[in-house]
Amino acid sequence: MDEYLAGLTTEKINPNTQMIDECTTEEMLDLFNREDATVPASVAAEIPQIAKAVDILHRRLKDGGRMFYIGAGTSGRLGVLDASECPPTFGTDPELVQGYIAGGDTALRTSIEGFEDSEEEGIALIERCRVTDKDVVIGISASGSAAFVIAGLKKAAELGAATIGVVNNKQSKMSEFCDVCIAPVVGPEVIMGSTRMKAGTAQKLVLNMLTTGTMVKLGKTYNNLMVDLKASNKKLVNRSVRIIQAATGADAEKAAEYLRLASMNCKLAIMMMKSGLGKQEAEQALKVCDGSLKAAVRMCAAK
């Protein structure tokens, strides 16, 4: 038996759910819910570490770096999910935030757990991605022991990249190879060892914080409005109009008109309405302010 794995909190037996197979359906679901309710507190305890990670990400991405998630199994799938949601939510280039899972895209739908143990694959991934000293690599592993992830982090560090770990155990093997290690300890799972449950939920919350926090600092929002979204379908066009209304106080007709004038760019439409500038001048003002709508509006107001 691997003594390291046997000692992990995520591998322990949960005393609260030992008789789960004798529960009624509602009793069983109540147990799930009560255990899940403990997860946010475990994430809250890690906010100082999450803040350090967001500040690293902000600095690196602002200076032209990229953000990579690497993981295996559930952890890898969560990283790919979070990365894939950044372009439609924040209007980012798909290259800016990337997610990779051990075993490749096939592993998103089919369990290919063996790749978790391959150091060679972890190293090869970092090399294929051409990671540099501008980038940040985030390793995700509930146990903190996945060889694929650890090897990837080590290789990234050798190349000068910043390294961040997201794990669910303290003093994990992975923590040795991270500039910052985020470790929300969720305790034993409802079903012993099923880390897609509380551990996966904690990881999802952390990844949400990392990307959303970084994007807010990069000027991807105006107040709490998602102004850099891509208006790529009817729902998102409608949402863009409502965001423009909220930011400017305009009615829906005028908001829709400016969205069209701005080539369906929500942020640009707001900039044009708030500043009175034409499309090209508004684009230039945003460029000068590194894409921050609030900074650009204030700059124009001060002139």
Disulfide bonds with the S-S distance in Angstrom:
none
